[in-house]
């Protein structure tokens, strides 16, 4: 990897961290759960990317570390998606329980 490409990738990563921090700190506490459970569902895109990365790396055979990193990304993104849907389901059940009680 060229030095310029590496510096550009690190710059984009740092800007993404800063932007994410700024966005999350501006959200009121009452909206954190719906926002985060919806954002976790977006990890489905990460799952597709991890599948592509691990498939390409394992097919070529030249990049075993990339294949393992793709597999780890797949596992972690799947946990994130399942957890996001579980939190959303629990939140919706709590709201539905309050409505039934009235």
C-alpha positions in Angstrom: 0.0 0.0 0.0 1.4 3.4 -0.9 2.0 5.9 1.8 -0.4 8.4 0.2 -3.2 5.8 0.2 -2.5 4.9 3.8 -2.6 8.5 4.9 -5.8 9.1 3.0 -7.4 6.0 4.7 -6.3 7.1 8.2 -7.6 10.6 7.5 -11.0 9.2 6.4 -11.1 6.9 9.5 -10.3 9.8 11.9 -13.0 12.0 10.3 -15.5 9.2 10.5 -14.8 8.8 14.3 -15.1 12.6 14.8 -18.3 12.8 12.8 -19.9 9.8 14.6 -19.0 11.2 18.0 -20.5 14.6 17.1 -23.7 13.1 15.8 -24.2 10.8 18.8 -23.6 13.5 21.4 -26.2 15.7 19.7 -29.0 13.1 20.0 -31.3 13.5 23.1 -31.1 10.5 25.5 -34.7 9.5 24.8 -33.8 8.8 21.2 -30.6 6.8 21.8 -32.3 3.4 21.9 -34.4 3.7 18.7 -31.5 5.3 16.9 -28.9 2.7 17.9 -31.2 -0.2 17.2 -31.9 1.1 13.8 -28.2 1.8 13.2 -27.4 -1.8 14.2 -29.7 -3.1 11.5 -27.5 -1.2 9.0 -24.7 -3.6 9.9 -26.3 -5.9 7.3 -24.3 -3.9 4.8 -21.2 -4.8 6.8 -22.2 -8.5 6.6 -22.3 -8.3 2.8 -18.9 -6.6 2.7 -17.4 -9.1 5.1 -18.8 -11.9 3.0 -17.2 -10.4 -0.1 -13.9 -9.8 1.7 -13.6 -13.2 3.2 -14.6 -14.9 -0.1 -12.1 -13.0 -2.2 -9.3 -13.5 0.3 -10.0 -17.2 0.7 -10.3 -17.8 -3.1 -7.0 -16.3 -3.9 -5.2 -18.1 -1.0 -2.6 -15.4 -0.9 -4.1 -13.5 2.0 -5.0 -15.8 4.9 -5.0 -12.9 7.4 -7.6 -11.0 5.2 -9.8 -14.1 5.2 -9.7 -14.4 9.0 -10.4 -10.6 9.4 -13.3 -10.9 7.0 -14.6 -13.9 9.0 -14.2 -11.9 12.3 -16.1 -8.9 10.7 -18.8 -11.3 9.6 -19.2 -12.7 13.1 -19.2 -9.3 14.9 -21.6 -7.7 12.4 -24.0 -10.6 12.8 -23.9 -10.2 16.5 -24.6 -6.5 16.1 -27.6 -7.1 13.8 -29.1 -9.7 16.1 -28.6 -7.5 19.1 -30.1 -4.5 17.4 -33.2 -6.4 16.5 -33.4 -7.9 20.0 -33.2 -4.4 21.5 -35.8 -3.1 19.1 -38.1 -6.0 19.9 -37.7 -5.5 23.6 -38.4 -1.8 23.3 -41.5 -2.3 21.2 -42.8 -4.9 23.7 -42.3 -2.4 26.6 -44.3 0.2 24.7 -47.0 -2.3 23.8 -47.2 -3.4 27.5 -47.8 0.2 28.6 -50.5 0.6 26.1 -52.3 -2.6 27.2 -52.1 -1.6 30.8 -54.1 1.6 30.3 
